[in-house]
Amino acid sequence: MSAIIITKNTELMQRVIDEIKTCFDPEIPVDIWELDSFMN
């Protein structure tokens, strides 16, 4: 049961990341996921 939950959470997390990667700041030529990775 817990393996199913982890898999579903992993799939959901990847879907969220994929959507975030489509969001761009018009003043900076990178998506906000990469921008956050760069800032940290």
Residue pairs with C-beta under 8 A, 6 or more apart in sequence:
17 33
20 31
20 32
20 33
21 31
21 32
21 33
21 34
22 31
23 31
23 32
23 33
24 30
24 31
24 32
25 32
25 35
28 35
30 38
